[in-house]
């Protein structure tokens, strides 16, 4: 893939972030998600490539913008699969909480695994401990292994867990080991990536969350040398029905980064909407706004944090 697509990907996530950040704290998650998808769709239409939404928008509205299977772009090559979340953590925007981002991953056609919108058990960490985590091992064993690989004690580990009722036993077991816990209210993409980057203070993510987010996280971690392990764990009859429709029958199989995001031509981009563990949120000014983005490529292992000043007079899309 042309490396210039990485910058185009950032333009797409910046547009979604700028549009949705205007809804921060206004209590309307559906509206925030809708305007993010609309802005993302407009920029997709200006990019010369043959894009296919392999993992599309999910959310509270039924606007039909950027669903799975939609073609995007204005060219006939290269053929690219795209996994998107125009607004990861819609509730975080609606209620003014942390870690909302606009995100996407790109790879050559067929290299992003198609998954239904059901839950997966997950564990993610950075390159130092990527080789020691194991979804079949206990949480206690995994945290001991990560601590040894990182060269410090369990009490110094910071473990990220979604604050959900289904995780209460998991949280109690982590506490019994003496590890530190960072509870998050929504979304796990930002923190999964943060476990693989220096200076974030986060060491490992454990728990269950959305399968589409697992693929997007895997694409990002392919660019960092980190690892995420996932296993389907549908919750409730609706998710079990979706798994059946997707012909998923093996609920013991563990998927690695290399299964979810294949090949060596993966690109990832994210722009912060609200302040979070990975990125700063949008800052508005009288004449525009400033965004904070991350763009990465698996082939070169480069990661660029980009601070962009936008002047709205020259950008009518916003």
Secondary structure as UniProt FT lines:
FT   HELIX           4..21
FT   TURN            22..25
FT   HELIX           29..44
FT   TURN            45..46
FT   STRAND          50..55
FT   TURN            65..66
FT   TURN            68..69
FT   STRAND          71..72
FT   STRAND          79..88
FT   HELIX           90..94
FT   TURN            95..96
FT   STRAND          101..108
FT   TURN            109..110
FT   STRAND          119..125
FT   TURN            127..132
FT   TURN            135..136
FT   HELIX           139..150
FT   HELIX           154..156
FT   STRAND          158..162
FT   HELIX           165..167
FT   HELIX           168..177
FT   STRAND          180..184
FT   HELIX           189..194
FT   TURN            195..196
FT   TURN            198..199
FT   STRAND          204..210
FT   HELIX           211..222
FT   TURN            223..225
FT   STRAND          227..232
FT   HELIX           236..245
FT   TURN            246..247
FT   HELIX           257..260
FT   STRAND          267..272
FT   STRAND          283..284
FT   STRAND          288..297
FT   TURN            298..300
FT   STRAND          303..311
FT   HELIX           312..314
FT   TURN            316..317
//
